[in-house]
């Protein structure tokens, strides 16, 4: 049996509490319906707030996207940007959170607007014993779909460890936060800076984190 109750206000008969239904009951808000909580009021949730499949506005949904990319094959010398042999991780139990980054000719496009934390770690070495000084890489961003690029992060290193004729450069990772307000115009690329040492190799490998980039969406823009 179904029935409908219409009223302009529902108040407790005694005290200040009103209970809707019994345990395991479900109350459905129809399409386009709205529960309006007035300014100064409090919505007290002690149970589970399930927003699966919902569009969250005015409230950060937290970390919703995270992905790791890497260089799968090595190359020698400077390049701007790294435009080939880039791939998302696909081994060792890797799992992306949220929608994927997309890449074309070295330019990465974000799947959603938001504040993104970008990390770049180049691995570099010289195979012929040549000394390495001030080699590294840049994180470059554009806010006008590539009409102009700005290097907002730079990391560099010099000779760190020598093993026989191989000289490894100690290049630390660099991280920046990028405010992506429009996914069609705000993009990122990665540059290798080599100050004249043509023998310097940027290490890539299809099965390890050698030279890599990470993308983590921290929250709403």
Secondary structure, DSSP 4 states (H G I P E B T S, - for coil): -------S----SSSS----S-TT----PPTT------TT------S----TTPPP-SS-----EEEEEEE-EEEES-EES--SSEEE--STT---BSSPPEEETTEEE-SS-EEEEEEEE--EEESS-----SEEEEEEEESSTTSS-EEEEEEEE-EEEEETTEEEE----EEEEEEES-TTT-EEEEEEE-SS-TTEEEEEESSS-SSEEEEEEEE--
